[in-house]
Amino acid sequence: MRRKTVCYDTAQIWGCFACRPDGTALGQSKNALALAARHHDATGHPTWYEAVKHVLYGRRAEEGVRG
């Protein structure tokens, strides 16, 4: 019997240290990395990108339990 695999992706976020010095995100989208790069290219500002992926295998994945 094959075990079910469930993959949880958080939304990708990006931000700009010049526009938001407190480090809060400027946007959340699937193309956040491209937006951070485009903003840097257009403004010269230092930007950041963050993404987290959680992958679960087996029984806990079937239950939808993380952590």
SESEFI-685512 format. One line per 8 residues: number of its first residue (from 0); their letters; for each residue x, y, z negated of N, C-alpha, C, O. Coordinates in nm, 3 decimals, padded with zeros to 5 digits. Each point is the difference from the previous one (the first is absolute). Layout:
REM residues N
NUM	a	X/Y/Z/X/Y/Z/X/Y/Z/X/Y/Z; ...
This chain:
REM residues 67
0	mrrktvcy	00.084/-00.118/00.000/-00.084/00.118/00.000/00.088/00.124/00.000/00.093/00.013/-00.080; -00.123/00.076/00.168/00.075/00.125/00.011/-00.046/00.101/-00.103/-00.120/00.016/-00.023; 00.215/00.051/-00.039/-00.035/00.104/-00.098/-00.033/00.130/00.071/00.063/00.038/00.098; -00.162/00.027/-00.149/-00.043/00.128/00.056/00.100/00.109/-00.042/00.041/00.006/-00.116; -00.004/00.077/00.209/00.088/00.112/-00.028/-00.078/00.129/00.017/-00.068/00.018/00.101; 00.077/00.069/-00.197/-00.066/00.129/00.008/00.106/00.107/-00.014/00.085/-00.007/-00.089; -00.087/00.104/00.174/00.096/00.109/-00.006/-00.074/00.129/-00.027/-00.093/00.036/00.071; 00.135/00.035/-00.175/-00.058/00.129/-00.033/00.099/00.109/00.036/00.115/-00.004/-00.045
8	dtaqiwgc	-00.155/00.099/00.121/00.084/00.115/00.031/-00.061/00.123/-00.064/-00.120/00.026/00.013; 00.203/00.051/-00.081/-00.049/00.128/-00.048/00.008/00.098/00.117/00.075/-00.023/00.095; -00.148/00.127/-00.103/00.009/00.103/00.104/00.139/00.062/-00.005/00.055/00.022/-00.108; 00.000/00.005/00.222/00.131/00.061/00.009/-00.015/00.150/-00.022/-00.094/00.062/00.050; 00.187/-00.004/-00.126/-00.007/00.143/-00.028/00.130/00.069/00.040/00.105/-00.062/00.010; -00.116/00.192/00.012/00.118/00.078/00.033/-00.013/00.138/-00.062/-00.109/00.045/-00.035; 00.223/00.022/00.022/-00.001/00.133/-00.058/00.120/00.081/00.042/00.088/-00.048/00.073; -00.084/00.172/-00.120/00.106/00.094/00.035/00.044/00.071/-00.127/-00.082/00.057/-00.072
16	facrpdgt	00.212/-00.060/00.044/00.053/00.064/-00.120/-00.004/00.152/00.008/-00.003/00.067/-00.103; 00.002/-00.012/00.224/-00.006/00.145/00.015/-00.144/00.051/-00.015/-00.024/00.102/-00.064; -00.071/-00.173/00.124/-00.140/00.042/-00.006/-00.064/-00.032/-00.134/-00.086/00.074/-00.048; 00.127/-00.184/-00.013/-00.055/-00.042/-00.130/00.116/-00.041/-00.091/00.031/-00.119/-00.012; 00.034/00.216/-00.052/00.116/-00.029/-00.085/-00.031/-00.096/-00.116/00.091/-00.062/-00.054; -00.218/00.050/00.016/-00.035/-00.090/-00.110/00.000/-00.147/00.043/-00.017/-00.089/-00.084; 00.035/00.063/00.213/00.009/-00.137/00.049/-00.132/-00.066/00.032/-00.002/-00.120/00.029; -00.108/00.194/-00.033/-00.128/-00.061/00.036/-00.008/-00.021/00.151/00.063/00.073/00.077
24	algqskna	-00.139/-00.171/-00.037/-00.010/-00.036/00.142/-00.073/00.107/00.080/-00.092/00.066/-00.050; 00.134/-00.052/00.173/-00.069/00.088/00.096/-00.104/-00.077/00.080/-00.098/00.058/00.047; 00.120/-00.188/-00.031/-00.093/-00.077/00.080/00.005/-00.148/-00.031/00.095/-00.050/-00.060; -00.200/-00.020/00.104/-00.014/-00.143/-00.019/-00.059/-00.057/00.128/-00.114/00.032/00.034; 00.189/-00.115/00.036/-00.050/-00.057/00.124/00.087/-00.117/00.043/00.106/-00.024/-00.058; -00.151/-00.047/00.160/00.076/-00.113/00.053/00.127/00.045/00.073/00.095/-00.077/00.013; -00.094/00.201/00.033/00.118/00.050/00.071/00.076/00.104/-00.083/00.056/00.096/00.053; -00.055/-00.116/-00.185/00.064/00.095/-00.091/00.148/00.018/00.030/00.051/00.111/-00.011
32	lalaarhh	00.019/-00.217/00.048/00.142/00.011/00.030/00.023/00.094/00.118/00.091/00.083/-00.004; -00.172/-00.096/00.108/00.013/00.086/00.117/-00.033/00.145/-00.035/00.064/00.092/00.050; -00.164/-00.072/-00.135/-00.037/00.136/-00.040/00.111/00.066/-00.081/00.027/00.119/00.018; 00.037/-00.195/-00.106/00.111/00.054/-00.078/00.116/00.040/00.093/00.060/00.106/-00.017; -00.031/-00.192/00.113/00.108/00.029/00.095/-00.035/00.121/00.087/00.085/00.086/00.024; -00.208/-00.079/00.022/-00.043/00.113/00.084/00.006/00.132/-00.077/00.043/00.102/00.054; -00.088/-00.105/-00.180/00.003/00.121/-00.082/00.145/00.046/-00.022/00.030/00.120/00.006; 00.058/-00.216/-00.030/00.142/00.035/-00.018/00.058/00.060/00.128/00.069/00.101/-00.005
40	datghptw	-00.098/-00.162/00.118/00.051/00.050/00.128/-00.054/00.140/00.031/00.073/00.083/00.054; -00.197/-00.058/-00.086/-00.063/00.128/00.032/00.043/00.113/-00.094/00.009/00.116/00.040; 00.019/-00.151/-00.168/00.027/00.104/-00.099/00.140/-00.002/-00.057/00.047/00.100/-00.054; 00.022/-00.215/00.065/00.130/-00.015/-00.062/-00.009/-00.030/-00.150/00.103/-00.008/-00.067; -00.225/-00.007/00.015/-00.019/-00.029/-00.142/00.040/-00.143/-00.034/-00.011/-00.089/00.085; 00.057/00.066/-00.208/00.026/-00.138/-00.044/-00.132/-00.069/-00.033/-00.077/00.048/-00.084; 00.051/-00.159/00.148/-00.126/-00.072/-00.018/00.026/-00.138/-00.059/00.113/-00.047/-00.001; -00.220/-00.017/-00.047/00.010/-00.135/-00.054/-00.118/-00.084/00.045/-00.104/00.052/00.041
48	yeavkhvl	00.121/-00.184/-00.050/-00.101/-00.098/00.041/00.000/-00.113/-00.101/00.106/-00.041/-00.048; -00.224/-00.012/00.015/-00.007/-00.110/-00.095/-00.107/-00.099/00.043/-00.110/00.039/00.039; 00.143/-00.168/-00.047/-00.097/-00.107/00.029/00.033/-00.118/-00.091/00.117/-00.029/-00.026; -00.221/-00.038/-00.021/00.017/-00.117/-00.086/-00.086/-00.112/00.057/-00.114/00.022/00.042; 00.169/-00.142/-00.040/-00.075/-00.115/00.050/-00.002/-00.108/-00.109/00.104/-00.034/-00.056; -00.222/-00.017/00.028/-00.016/-00.109/-00.094/-00.045/-00.123/00.078/-00.099/00.006/00.074; 00.170/-00.118/-00.090/-00.036/-00.124/00.068/-00.026/-00.106/-00.106/00.082/-00.021/-00.088; -00.195/-00.043/00.098/-00.038/-00.104/-00.095/-00.016/-00.133/00.072/-00.045/-00.004/00.115
56	ygrraeeg	00.082/-00.104/-00.182/-00.014/-00.134/00.056/-00.077/-00.088/-00.096/00.009/00.018/-00.122; -00.084/-00.113/00.175/-00.064/-00.101/-00.083/-00.123/00.046/-00.074/-00.070/00.092/00.043; 00.044/-00.158/-00.157/-00.124/00.020/-00.075/-00.023/00.147/-00.039/-00.111/00.050/00.016; 00.213/00.019/-00.066/-00.018/00.139/-00.041/-00.036/00.087/00.120/-00.073/00.098/-00.015; 00.122/-00.132/00.132/-00.036/00.074/00.119/-00.147/-00.021/00.034/-00.069/00.095/00.037; 00.022/-00.216/-00.051/-00.141/-00.029/00.028/-00.093/00.074/-00.096/-00.111/00.038/00.037; 00.158/-00.018/-00.160/-00.078/00.072/-00.099/00.012/00.152/00.015/-00.074/00.076/-00.062; 00.169/-00.034/00.146/00.021/00.141/00.020/00.068/00.068/-00.118/-00.017/00.120/-00.022
64	vrg	00.093/-00.197/-00.054/00.067/00.052/-00.119/00.139/00.049/00.036/00.077/-00.072/00.065; -00.044/00.192/-00.108/00.136/00.053/00.018/00.065/00.018/-00.135/-00.067/00.016/-00.103; 00.199/-00.020/00.105/00.075/00.030/-00.123/00.029/-00.117/-00.085/00.063/00.014/-00.105
